[in-house]
Amino acid sequence: MAQNSKTVRIEQIGSPIRREASQRETLIGLKLNKLHRVSELEDTPSVRGMIRKVHHLVRVLEA
């Protein structure tokens, strides 16, 4: 990542059990697959869209 790029930190707070397969795949794409795991990703529109898709399973942490 470039040094000037912004990042977003997210934490998984919900389980993907009994969720649609696409939501599980989105969590894996966000580098989350266990509760309370934290991932730091580049803040892009595609990442924001993925977060919005599983907003009920993740929490955005302040940087």
C-alpha positions in Angstrom: 0.0 0.0 0.0 1.1 3.5 -0.6 2.1 5.5 2.5 -0.5 8.2 1.8 -3.4 5.8 1.4 -6.0 5.6 4.2 -6.9 2.4 5.9 -9.9 1.1 7.7 -9.8 -1.3 10.7 -12.7 -3.7 11.1 -13.5 -6.3 13.7 -15.9 -9.3 13.3 -18.6 -9.2 16.0 -21.1 -11.7 14.5 -21.0 -15.3 13.4 -21.6 -16.3 9.8 -23.5 -19.4 10.9 -26.9 -19.6 9.3 -26.1 -16.7 6.9 -26.0 -16.8 3.1 -22.9 -18.2 1.5 -22.1 -14.9 -0.1 -21.9 -13.2 3.3 -19.4 -15.9 4.5 -17.3 -15.3 1.3 -17.4 -11.5 1.9 -16.1 -12.0 5.4 -13.3 -14.2 4.1 -12.6 -11.5 1.5 -12.3 -9.0 4.3 -9.7 -11.3 5.9 -12.1 -12.1 8.8 -13.3 -15.6 9.6 -13.3 -15.8 13.4 -15.1 -13.7 16.0 -13.2 -10.7 17.4 -10.5 -10.9 14.7 -9.3 -7.4 13.5 -8.3 -6.7 9.9 -6.8 -3.5 8.5 -7.5 -2.9 4.8 -7.0 0.0 2.4 -10.1 2.3 2.4 -11.5 1.9 -1.1 -15.0 1.9 -2.5 -15.0 -1.8 -3.0 -13.9 -2.5 0.6 -16.6 -0.1 1.8 -19.2 -2.0 -0.3 -18.1 -5.3 1.3 -18.4 -3.8 4.7 -21.9 -2.5 3.9 -22.9 -6.0 2.8 -22.0 -7.5 6.2 -22.5 -4.4 8.4 -24.4 -6.5 10.9 -21.5 -8.8 11.4 -18.6 -6.3 11.6 -17.7 -3.2 13.5 -15.6 -0.4 12.0 -12.9 0.7 14.5 -11.4 4.1 14.7 -7.8 4.5 13.5 
